[in-house]
Amino acid sequence: MSTSKRIALIPAYEPDRQLIDVLSGLSVNGFDVVVVNDGSSPECNPVFEEASSHSTVLTHDINRGKGEALKTGLKYISEHFTAPYTVVCVDADGQHRPDDAISVCERSESEREALVLGSRRFTGKVPFKSRAGNTITRFVFRISSGVSVYDTQTGLRAFSDLLIPSLLEIQGERYEYEMNMLMQMARAHVPIREVPIETIYLNDNASSHFNPLIDSAKIYWEILRFSGSSLIGFCVDYLLYCILNAVTGQLVFSNVAARIVSATVNYTINRNVVFKSRVSVVKSAVQYILLAVAIIICNTLLLKYLTGLGVNRYLAKIPVEMIMFLVSWSVQHMLIFRNPGDSCEKKENSDDN
């Protein structure tokens, strides 16, 4: 059995007295607790004052977002606790039970190199925006990372001290940080595990500070940029394809020539704007060319197959490009433009001996 210390990290913005109940439940179960007051109003001071008797309370002068609150807490933990230890992120509103926090910690202690998620099954009465939001992000994450995660939006996450240096480097100030965390862990081939937990929504999730429009845009920002780049590439590709087809009447020549031009445009935008890659130009260009060649071959074979079935050659181009978009995103995101700092070293602390 692991003797590693367990630390609960709670980001809190405008909490009510439910936070005190959360702290009490964690304390009696042996957790050390770190709370980050993320710029809450003075009206919340009595809650944080009482919280200080159960935990260490850190304070942001202004609201900086959940991502920054988590990183503030992680930095404090890394500087004030001696490894080995396990950290579990817990929401302040009572949606995570102490028993579930213990469960994800136990899994993390048995697999210290992994990120462990408390995975809700969304049974019973669940707010529509929560159910729909998780369904969408589950699909987008699966397509973009190649990793299947059922509950991408859970705030209950456990990990060992081994992952903290990487977690501190992840970009994101607000709710997008949690999605970026999953993306980064997937790119670094860090195992992502899920432990089933109870689904709890209090007062139809009224305590949530998630802004569906602004925060969703931030969560999907990299994917949206990639989509924009792909749209530009598609427009260049489709326009040249139609022009060359009209001029030459040669389907294969028109498709290959259009793909070469659009691939050059797409590579330049993706390297410099979408992924902001630090990988050498030569290495990424060679890999991109190999990907482009593979996509051209698959693209052409699919076009010939569909037109052979009687599908109009101009209409056939659209579904083929949609399929190639998903393939291209996954390979570029996970391999070609993966920065050197994206990998996480899996090293055991000497204290584990």
N, C-alpha and C positions, 0 to 999 in steps of 0.2 A: 504494500500500500504506500502511496506517495506521502512524503512528509512535507511537501511543498506548501508554502503559505498561500492563502487565498485572499485576494484583494478585490473588492467590488468598487468599480468606478461609475459614478452617477453624474451625468451632466444635468443641470437643473436650471430652467428658465421659468420664472413666475410660478414656482411650485406652491401647492397648498399643503395642508397638514398631512396629506397622504404620504409625503416624503418622509415624515417622522415614522410612520408605520413601516415604510419600506426599510428604513435604517434599523429599526428595532428588530425586524424579522431577520435581517442579514447579520446583525451583531450577535444575536443569541445563537446563531448557527456558526459562529467562529470566524466570520469575515472581518478583516480590516477594511474600513470604508473610506474612500476619498470622494468628496462631493465638490463639483465645480459650479459655483454660482455664476452663470453666464450673463452678467449684467442685469439681473432682475431689479425691479423697482424697490424703493425703500419700504414699501408696504410688506415686502417678503422678509425683511430683516429679522422679525421675531422667529420665523420658521428656521432660518439659517442659524440663528443664535442657539436655538434648541438642538439643531442638527449637530452643532459643534461638540455637544456632549456625547454623541454617538460616533463621530467621524472627524476626519480632517477636512476643513472647508477651505477651498481656494476660491478666489474671487476675480472676475473680470470687471473692470470699471464700466465697460459698455458691452452690449450684446454682440458677440462675435460669431455666434453660430455653433451648432452642435459639434461639427468637425473640429473647430478650434478648441472647444471645451474638452473634448476627448483627448486631443493632443496635449493640452495643458496638463491634464491629469496623468497621462502616460509619461510625460517628461518628469513630473514630480515623482511618480512611482519609481521610475528607472534610477533616479538620483537618491532616493531615500529608503529603498528596500533592497535587501540582499538576495540575489538569486540562489536557489531556484524558487520561483513563485508562479502563481497562476492568477491572471486578471480576468474578471468578468464584467462586461459593461451592462449596466442595468438602468432601465428607464425610471424616472422619478415619480411617475404617476400611478404606480401600483399594478401595472399590467404584467409584471414578472414576479412569479412566486418564488420565495426562498428555495423551495424544493427543486424548482427548475434551474435556478442558479447553481445549485449544488450538482445537479445532473450534468450540466454542460462543463462544469469544472472537472468533474470526475473523468469525463471523456477527454478533456484537454490534458489532464495529468497522465493519462494512459497513452497519449499520442502528442508529445510536446511540440512537434514540428507543425502541427495542424491548426487551422482556424476552425473553431467549433461554433455552430450556430444553433440557437434555440429555435426550432422550426415549428411554427403554428400550422395546424391543419385547416383552419378557417371553418370550423364547424359551428353550428348554432347561429345566433344573431350576430352578424358581422356587418359593419357599415359598408355600404356599396362602394364608396371611394377606396376603402382599404382593400376589399376583395378585388376590385377591378385593377387598382394600381399594382397589386402584387402579381396578378395574372399577366399584365403587360410587361412588367420588369422581369418576371421569370422567363418569358419568351425572348425578350431582347437580350438578356444576359446569356441565355443558352445559345442563341445564334452567334453572339459576338465573342464569347469566350470558349465555347465548346464544352463548358462545364454545366452540369445540371444541378440547379439549386431550387428547392421548392419554395422557400421563404426568403426572398432576397432583401426584404425590408425589415427583418427582425432587428431589434435593438439589443437583444440578449446574445452576446458574443463572448466566447472565452478563448484565451490563448495564453501560452507560456511567455516567460521573459525573453525567449529566443526571438520572438517576432516583433518585439517593441521597436528596435531600431528601424526596421522596414516600415512599420506603421507610422512612425513619426515623419517619414519622408513622403508619405502619400499626400497628394494635393487635395484641396477641398476644405472650405470653411464651414459649410452648413450641411444639409442632409445629403448632398452629393458625396460627401466624404465616405459614407457607409457603402455606397455603390462603388466608388473608386477603390475602396478597400477590397471588395470582392474581385473587381477587375484585376487589380494589381496582384493579388494572391494567385489568381488563376494564371496570369501571365508568368509569374515566377514559379509555377508548378508546385505551389504550397497546397497540400491537401485541404479541402474544405469539407468538413463533416457536419451532419445535421442530427440533432437530438430532438425528438418530438416533445413539445411543451404544450401547456394549456393555452387556449386562445381566450384572452380576456380583453374586453373593451368596456371601459367605464363611461357611462353617460354618452354613448354613441361616439366615443373617442373625442369628446369635446375639449380635452386638455391638450390635444396635439397642436403644435405650432407650425405644422407642415403647411406650406403654401402650395396648393396643387399646380398652379401655373408656373411660378418662379422657380420653386425647388425642383419640379419635374424637368424643367428646361435645363437646369444645372446638372441633374443626374444624367440626362441623355446628351449632354453637350458634345462630348467627343464623337458619339454616334451620329449626332446631327451634323457635325462638321464633315464627317466621313460621307454621310449621305449627300451633302451639298457638293463635295468634291466629285463623288460618283455621278451626280446629276449633271455637272458640267462635262465630265468625261463622256457620259452617255449622249449628251446633246451634240458634242463634237463628233462622236462615233456615228450616231444615227444620221446626222446631216451629211457627213462624207459618204456613208454607206449608201444613202439614197441617191446622192449626186453621181457617184461612181457606177452604181447599178444602172442609172438612167443613161449614162454616157457609154459604158462598155457592155452592159448586159451580162457581165461575169460575176456571179454571186460570190464565189470563193475569193477572187481577187479583190472585189469591193469590200468584203468583210475583213480580210487580212489587212489591207491597206488602211482602212478606217480604224482598226484596232491598234495598229502601230502608232498612229498619230495620237489617238485618244489616250493610250497607255502612257505616252511621254508626258502629256498634260497632267494626267492623274498622278503619276509618280511625283512630279514636282510639287504639286499641291499637298499631297499626303505627307511627304517627307518634311516640308517646311512649315505647313500650317496645321494639319490635322494631328499628327503624332509628335511633331517637333522633335524628330529623331536625332540622336547624337551618334548613331551608328555610322561608320565610314560610308562615304558616297559609293565607293567601288563595291563594297560588300553588299549594301542594300540594293544597289542598281543591278548587280548580277542576280541576286535573289528575285528581284522584281521582274527582271527579264524572263527568268525561268517560269515564274508564276504567269506572266503575260502570255508566254508561249503556250503553257498548259491551258490557259483560259481560251486562247485563240483556237486551239485544237478542239477543245470541248465545245466551245461556242459554235464553231463551224459544223461539227458533227451533229449537234443538236438542231441547228438550222436546216441542214440537209435532211435530217430525219423528219422534222415537222413539215417542211415543204414537200417532202416525198409523200406525206400523208394527205397532201392537198391544202395545207394551211397557206394563206397568202404570205409571200416572203417578207412583206413589210410588217404585217401583224405578228409573224413568228418571232421577229427580232425582240419584241418587248418581253415576253415571258422568259426567253433565253437570257436576256440581260438581267432580269430579276434574280434568277438562279445564280448567275455568275457574280452578282453583287454580294450575295451572302458568302460565297466561297472566298471571294477576294478580301472582304472585310476580315474574316476569321484568320486567314493566312497572314495578312499584313499586320493585324493587331497582335497576334500571338508570336510571330516569328520575325518578319522582315524588319519592322520598325521598333522592335522591342529594345529599349535602351539598356546599356550595360548595368545600370543601377537597379533594374527591375528584378534582378534575381535575389533570392534570400538565402543566405548561408544557413545550412542546417547543422549547427554545431552544438554539442552538448556542453553544458557548463561543468567545470571541474567539480563543483559542489555536488553533482549527481552521483559521484563515485561512492 
